């Protein structure tokens, strides 16, 4: 852990939103690893993913890790809605929809105002972080050299939206639900059910067929309780709901021509879907690839489903991602 680290909160003021409305007193939490070069040309932006907070994603940062802080200046901005940046849990009038566009605009302000950075070497993201990487490249085409889209897509697919809206409906069915994404109290029983639904999507059928869940727990019930229910129990339901809305709305084309939006991206794009991911499918990236100016498709050959892209405790997938990212950053 021998590299410089710093962290803070950027006060953004009242921030107009892409979907309309204003995020009052917006605050962006962040952490940075490494040393910014004199030329300010070694910056990697590493946004957080659904429900995650930056400490949970630091595991891949290190000299022998996927992102090397002795070479790169790695900035981890916390997504709105994750409980550290502005979120329903800490912002009483949090708006109905804060999009990926709003997140990347705030992150761009962070780099410019905190570090004087106007151009980034790479945006690396997994899942909703990958969506933000795509939005960075679409929103700031002159300012982004490369992106790594790790288990993500430029537009949330319809089948992905079916999954997301089923989770929203589950939260809305809670007795504690007040409407507009708010709750009278934490809906504990509903969040336990939410966790079990998620466990069937985040990992593939092949993962369970191979019995890999039994490497962590003695039986399926213990796996669901210890690895999923307990993980989600510490989350705010209102935050979970808000980020589902953000994920569902993900679209670099703003509802317009996706091929045109992809073609306007100037960054070099590494598309790295999980071979068995159930909601960010390889087919989605295959459809995007012909419209990108400079891109490579490199699926992760794994049965870990969506979790192949964040392979904590999974050496084979970690090694695959490390090598692919190292080659992409070196090119």
Protein Blocks (a to p, Z undefined) as FASTA:
>chain_A
ZZcdddddddebjaddfkgpjdehiacddddedjddfklpacccddddehiafklmmmmg
cfklmbdcklbccdddddehilmagcfklomklcfbdcfklmmmmmmmmmmmmnopabdf
bdcdehjlmmmmmmmmmmmmmlpfbdcdehiafbdcfklmmmmmmmmmmmmmpmklgbjh
iafbdcfklmmmmmmmmmmmmpcfklmmnommmmmbmbfklmmmmmmmmmmmmpcfklmm
mmmmmmmmgcfkgopafklmmmmpmbdcdddddfklcklcfklmmmmmmmpmbdcddddd
dfkljmlmmmghilklmmmmmmmmmmmmmZZ
